[in-house]
Amino acid sequence: MDWLSKTLSQEPAILIISISVVLTIFIFAARRAHLNHLAKIKKIDESFNIK
């Protein structure tokens, strides 16, 4: 925990920026996975709609 207190006391901006980047990457990955999931569900739905 000593390294964390040193990091926070020296450069909090770098820590905030790095956390923001990680969260942004996670959000884009989750959104992409969600859209892929919706596309697969739509494809399965259309295969069952026999008219």
Buried (B, 14 or more C-beta within 10 A) or exposed (E): EEEEEEEEEEEEEEEEEEEEEEEEEEEEEEEEEEEEEEEEEEEEEEEEEEE
